[in-house]
């Protein structure tokens, strides 16, 4: 082609800017071969309340690892099986050395839901940050710049959006006598700027494909008043571009526009039941603890909501609208009742299926189940197996993240797939029923060829374990090439050390 296209090429019309998918015309062969042309993305999918004992059922003994056929996924993670060769599990990492409530750091953190969630991407003590600022603990909003935002800063200007914060939490729980920001936020732009996750698919859809950089709220309102799809606004421009690209690119573009329209309709269907939720300002105060939607209320469908969010995240990466996404699968100490979990997920963990029965999230976390901090045969002793309600909720969340990973892996990109060029971290802020901040459940997929795959790495037992801050430190330095010298806090005064075991 004599007239090259820019990677930022968009379809425009009526104030709408719709970003294009990857086309051959957008990436000449020379550009594709250039060093550094492959994107590096971060996707953090966090779930609250820890995991059932099932998560560690296939973990190797302390200080060892298993790979290949010896690496087996536990029942709560079997939906990752099609991409197991691109997955790494990491066990026995803690996130507690920032807490110094006594004479030394302790893995038992209270109040745990707020403080542990606020620390999962920052690895500092938000309470201590508030004390230094001389602010009351029950209302202070203080932390530090989170790992995702540090990475987003290094990628600034490469995409239209520096980062995207999404989530599914529609019924928050008690806030642990802290600002609700700690229960509903993964991203901190600065010590005083929490970036709340947005649960409204329509808002995210408009951000990705309806607004671009040119559309104002007034223009969007006029477009909606005319009851037009964003595709109606850009159709003329799309037809012009189709005449200038190859037949293969024409097929890609047609498929993309079809996908956008179906996603637009799905976003509208979910958002119709989400409009009572807070508007996506900096950190708007919600109606209050334990308020919000329940499954089936006003037609709310949690499964549909999760599916549409997965599609939106996939679209954000596919069209290179952003390279950093944090996705909070539920609020810390959620009061949501998981009536939506289907038979397959329940039976996978041994729960007898009762259609529509309530699986209360926070209640099930504190139902039957206990893991010790003492060891037995190279693992932590199971004092009492986790109740099956808790396991079923965890299995459902594992399936939704696996489905998202599979969507990313189905999109060819350069020498691999979008998943290959994404570091997907699936983790919780605490261990399990006991609120402890050691042995966090962690799974990593993708990793730009820098991280080990098809393996399960276990570090040592509590007290001799490694810390989450070192994992983020390692990812920043090796996956994203950042010259960071430290991350997070350690009350013992210990410097960061790379987790060399996770590197390929």
Secondary structure, DSSP 8 states (H G I E B T S, - for coil): --S---TT-EEEETTEEEE----GGGS-HHHHHSTT-S--EEEEEEESS---GGGGTT---TT-EEEGGG----GGGGGGGGGGGGEEEEESEE--TT--SSSS--SB-SSHHHHHHHHTTT-S-HHHHHHHTT--TTT-------HHHHHHHHTTTSSS-S-EEEE---B----TTS-THHHHEEEEEETTEEEE-B--HHHHHIIIIIITTT--HHHHHHHHHTT--HHHHHHHHHHHHHTTS-HHHHHHHHHHHHHHHHHHHHHHHHHTTTTTS---SSS---S-TT-B--TTGGG--HHHHHHHHHHHHHHHHHTTS-SEEEEESS-TT---B-TT--HHHHHHTT----TT---BHHHHHTSS-EEEEEEETTEEEEEE---HHHHHHHHHHHHHHHHHHHHHHTSEETTEETTTTEEEEEEESS-STT-B-SS--EEEEE-TT-B--SEEEE---TTS-EEHHHHHHHHHHHTS-------S--TT-------GGGB-
